[in-house]
Amino acid sequence: MGKIVLGIVGLGYWGPNLLRNFTQLNEAKVKICCDLDENILKKTQEQYHEVEITNNYKILLEDPEINAIVLAVSAPHHYDLAKQAILHKKHVFVEKPLTLEVFHAEELLILSQQNDVKLMVGHLMEYHPAIEKIKQMIQSQELGDIYYLYSQRVNLGRIRSDENALWSLAPHDISIIMYLLESEPIRVSARGEAYLQDGVEDVVFLDMFFPNKIMAHVQLSWLDPHKIRKTTIVGSKKMVVFDDMDPSEMIRIYDKGVTNNQTYGSFSDSLLLRFGDVTIPHIKVVEPLKLECQHFIDCIKNDKQPRSDGKDGLRVVKVLQYAQESLAKGGIPVKIGDKI
């Protein structure tokens, strides 16, 4: 198989980053870029002379040379555009979240299987080298039993009007947590408030409860003085902090914990705090988006299932939808699988 020929749709916010990375891959060729904004199209062609431009999505769908379509449009359009691409036998890469409804995600998954095409979701953090390192530590039991996790994804802006902070920001953390734990939550709860726009929550606090008493808390906001992208994992042996805003020390491993010393007479006396070294492993700095784009091309060329495939996308949408239900009910915990 020669180069994978791509069409990219949506060049507003994230699309240019996808375009840049796919054009740098030897095994890929971006043939056509599509957007409704003529100014954006003009700027794109000025920078990428070899790429064709259009405001007509059908041109990409009907081009027999195009193997795959990359969708970087706003979330409400994911389902419809992805469905059309799949029905035209095109492989599809769609940014997170896969859809805004569980039954739409289920339909896309089934259609991709029926049409024998790859469906991959842009769960970018699953391709981050630091997340890979942490996953290896969990699998090797270096951290011991996982007790709980918490993450912060906050900053000032980028304010959205077509989706709230839950749907805009949480897919990253939900996908990270489920990827690390290799598990899905059994119930969720979410509380939030809309301060800037009625009905669009700027701040959301999400809680997920997993089997084996594992808990996860996610703080989400685009109305915060700090830009924080941090995840903490607490295990029975060690604790790990991943700070995506610190490229030189992305991971800190704390050899701290509580040891149960059975020689003491009472339970309280038997719990001893343990303070060990702090280790900062070297993480090779590679742009996660480059790894993600390369993975999509590799999966097409080698007929492999993407890591963040349609099933992974469906799992994240399911958590989001149940969390949205809890949000609408003022934070009441909702059991995953209950009718909503």
C-alpha positions in Angstrom: 0.0 0.0 0.0 1.3 3.5 -0.9 0.6 6.7 0.9 -2.7 7.1 2.8 -4.5 10.0 1.1 -6.4 12.2 3.5 -9.1 14.9 3.5 -9.2 17.2 6.5 -12.4 18.9 7.6 -12.3 21.9 10.0 -9.4 24.3 10.1 -10.4 26.6 12.8 -8.9 25.8 16.2 -7.4 22.2 16.3 -7.5 21.4 12.6 -4.3 23.3 11.7 -2.4 21.2 14.2 -3.7 18.0 12.6 -2.9 19.3 9.2 0.7 20.2 10.3 1.3 16.7 11.7 -0.3 14.7 8.9 1.7 16.6 6.2 4.9 15.8 8.1 4.3 12.0 7.9 6.0 10.1 5.1 3.2 7.6 4.8 0.4 10.2 4.5 -0.7 12.7 1.9 -3.2 15.5 2.6 -5.0 16.0 -0.6 -8.0 18.3 0.3 -8.8 20.6 3.2 -12.4 21.6 3.8 -13.8 24.5 5.7 -16.8 26.9 5.4 -14.6 30.0 6.1 -13.1 31.3 2.9 -10.4 33.3 4.7 -9.3 30.2 6.6 -9.1 28.3 3.3 -7.1 31.1 1.7 -4.6 31.1 4.5 -4.3 27.4 4.4 -3.5 27.3 0.7 -0.9 30.1 1.1 0.9 27.9 3.7 0.3 24.5 2.0 0.5 25.1 -1.8 0.1 21.4 -2.7 -3.2 21.0 -0.8 -6.5 21.6 -2.5 -9.2 23.6 -0.7 -13.0 23.5 -0.8 -16.0 24.4 1.2 -17.9 21.4 -0.1 -17.7 18.3 2.0 -19.2 16.1 -0.8 -16.0 16.6 -2.9 -14.0 14.7 -0.2 -16.6 12.0 0.1 -16.8 11.4 -3.6 -13.0 11.5 -4.3 -12.0 7.9 -4.9 -8.3 8.7 -4.1 -9.1 9.7 -0.6 -8.7 6.8 1.9 -9.5 8.6 5.1 -11.2 11.7 6.5 -10.0 13.7 9.5 -12.8 15.6 11.3 -11.8 18.6 13.4 -15.2 20.3 13.4 -17.4 21.2 16.4 -18.8 18.3 18.4 -22.4 18.7 17.3 -21.3 17.9 13.7 -19.2 14.8 14.5 -22.0 12.2 14.1 -23.4 13.4 10.8 -20.1 14.0 9.1 -18.5 10.8 10.4 -21.5 8.8 9.3 -21.3 10.1 5.8 -17.6 9.3 5.6 -18.1 5.8 6.9 -20.9 5.1 4.4 -18.6 6.2 1.6 -16.1 3.6 2.8 -13.6 6.1 4.2 -11.6 5.5 7.4 -12.4 8.2 9.9 -10.4 10.1 12.5 -12.7 12.3 14.6 -11.8 14.6 17.4 -13.2 14.1 20.9 -15.9 13.6 21.9 -17.0 11.0 19.3 -20.6 12.1 19.5 -22.9 13.9 21.9 -25.3 10.9 22.2 -24.6 7.3 23.2 -26.8 5.9 20.6 -25.1 7.9 17.9 -21.7 6.6 19.0 -23.1 3.0 19.0 -24.4 3.5 15.5 -21.0 4.8 14.2 -19.2 1.9 15.8 -21.6 -0.6 14.1 -21.4 1.2 10.8 -17.6 1.2 10.9 -17.5 -2.5 11.5 -20.1 -3.2 8.7 -18.1 -1.1 6.2 -14.8 -2.4 7.3 -13.2 0.9 8.0 -11.2 2.3 10.9 -12.9 4.6 13.4 -10.5 6.4 15.6 -11.2 9.1 18.2 -8.8 11.9 19.1 -8.2 10.9 22.7 -4.8 12.6 22.5 -3.6 11.9 26.0 -3.7 8.1 25.5 -0.7 8.7 23.2 1.3 10.9 25.6 4.7 9.3 26.5 4.2 10.2 30.2 0.8 8.5 30.4 2.4 5.4 28.8 5.1 5.5 31.5 2.5 5.7 34.2 0.5 2.8 32.7 3.6 0.6 32.7 4.1 1.4 36.4 0.5 0.5 37.2 0.8 -2.8 35.2 4.0 -3.7 36.8 2.5 -3.1 40.3 5.2 -0.5 41.1 2.5 1.7 42.5 0.8 -1.2 44.3 -3.0 -1.2 44.4 -4.5 2.0 43.0 -6.6 3.8 45.7 -7.7 7.0 43.9 -6.9 9.5 41.2 -7.7 13.2 40.7 -7.0 15.6 37.9 -7.3 19.3 37.2 -7.9 20.7 33.7 -8.5 24.4 34.2 -7.5 27.7 32.5 -8.9 31.1 31.6 -10.6 30.6 28.1 -11.2 29.1 25.6 -14.9 29.7 26.2 -17.3 27.6 24.2 -21.0 28.2 23.6 -21.9 24.9 21.8 -20.7 22.6 24.7 -20.1 23.0 28.4 -16.8 22.5 30.3 -17.8 18.9 30.9 -18.1 17.9 27.2 -15.3 20.2 26.1 -12.6 19.3 28.7 -13.5 16.1 30.4 -13.0 13.7 27.5 -9.2 14.0 28.0 -9.3 13.1 31.7 -12.0 10.4 31.4 -10.0 8.7 28.6 -6.8 9.0 30.6 -8.3 7.5 33.7 -10.1 4.6 32.0 -7.0 3.9 29.9 -4.8 3.7 33.0 -7.2 1.6 35.0 -8.4 -0.5 32.1 -11.8 -0.2 33.7 -15.1 1.7 33.4 -16.8 3.6 36.2 -19.9 2.0 37.7 -21.5 5.3 38.7 -20.7 9.0 38.3 -21.8 12.4 39.8 -21.2 15.9 38.5 -21.9 19.4 39.9 -21.3 22.6 38.0 -22.4 26.2 37.5 -22.9 28.5 34.5 -21.5 31.9 35.3 -20.8 33.4 31.9 -23.6 32.0 29.7 -27.0 30.6 30.8 -27.2 26.9 30.5 -23.5 26.4 29.6 -21.5 25.3 32.7 -18.1 27.0 32.9 -17.0 25.0 36.0 -17.7 21.3 36.6 -16.6 18.9 39.3 -16.9 15.3 38.1 -16.6 12.2 40.3 -16.3 8.6 39.0 -16.5 5.5 41.1 -14.9 2.3 39.8 -14.9 -1.3 41.0 -12.5 -2.2 43.9 -13.3 1.1 45.6 -11.2 3.2 43.2 -12.4 6.8 43.0 -11.5 9.5 40.5 -12.2 13.2 40.8 -11.9 15.7 37.9 -11.9 19.5 38.2 -12.8 21.3 35.0 -13.0 25.0 34.2 -12.3 27.6 31.6 -12.9 30.3 34.2 -9.7 30.0 36.4 -6.7 32.2 36.9 -4.3 29.3 36.4 -3.6 27.0 33.5 -3.3 23.6 35.1 -3.1 20.2 33.5 -2.2 17.8 36.3 -3.1 14.3 37.3 -2.3 12.5 40.6 -2.5 8.8 41.1 -2.3 7.4 44.7 -1.3 3.8 45.2 -0.6 1.6 48.1 3.1 1.6 47.4 3.9 4.8 45.6 2.2 8.0 44.3 2.7 9.7 41.0 2.0 13.2 39.8 1.8 14.0 36.0 2.2 17.7 35.2 1.6 18.3 31.5 2.6 22.0 31.9 6.2 21.1 33.1 8.0 19.6 30.1 11.3 19.1 32.1 9.7 17.3 35.0 6.5 15.8 33.7 6.4 12.9 36.1 7.3 12.9 39.8 7.2 9.5 41.6 6.8 9.7 45.4 7.9 6.7 47.4 5.4 7.6 50.1 2.6 5.7 51.7 1.2 4.1 54.8 2.6 0.8 56.1 0.6 -1.6 58.2 2.9 -2.9 61.0 1.3 -5.9 62.5 3.5 -6.0 65.6 1.6 -3.1 67.3 -1.3 -3.9 69.6 -3.9 -1.4 68.3 -4.9 -0.7 64.7 -4.1 3.0 64.9 -0.6 2.4 66.2 0.0 -0.1 63.4 -0.4 2.4 60.6 3.0 4.0 60.0 3.7 6.8 57.6 6.5 6.1 55.2 8.5 8.9 53.5 10.9 7.9 50.7 12.6 9.5 47.8 11.1 11.5 45.0 12.1 10.3 41.6 11.8 12.2 38.3 12.2 9.8 35.4 13.3 11.1 32.0 10.5 11.2 29.5 11.5 11.6 25.9 9.7 14.7 24.6 7.7 13.7 21.5 4.6 15.6 20.5 1.6 13.3 21.4 -0.4 14.6 18.4 2.4 13.4 16.1 2.2 9.9 17.7 -1.5 9.9 17.5 -1.5 10.8 13.8 1.1 8.2 13.0 -0.9 5.6 14.9 -4.0 6.3 12.7 -1.9 5.9 9.5 -0.2 2.7 10.8 -3.6 1.2 11.7 -4.9 1.8 8.2 -1.7 0.5 6.5 -1.4 -2.6 8.7 -5.1 -3.3 9.3 -4.8 -2.8 13.1 -7.4 -1.7 15.6 -6.7 1.9 16.9 -6.0 2.3 20.6 -8.6 5.0 20.8 -11.1 3.2 18.6 -14.9 3.5 18.3 -15.4 1.4 21.4 -13.1 3.7 23.4 -15.0 6.7 22.1 -18.3 5.1 23.0 -17.1 4.4 26.6 -16.1 8.1 27.0 -19.4 9.3 25.6 -21.3 7.0 27.9 -19.6 8.5 31.0 -20.2 12.0 29.7 -23.9 11.4 29.1 -24.5 9.9 32.5 -22.4 12.7 34.1 -24.5 15.3 32.2 -27.6 13.6 33.7 -26.1 13.9 37.2 -25.2 17.6 36.4 -28.8 18.3 35.4 -30.0 16.7 38.7 -27.7 18.8 40.9 -25.0 16.2 41.4 -27.1 13.1 42.3 -25.0 10.0 41.7 -26.1 8.1 38.6 -25.4 4.5 38.0 -23.9 3.7 34.6 -26.4 1.6 32.7 -29.5 2.9 34.3 -32.1 4.3 31.9 -31.9 8.1 31.4 
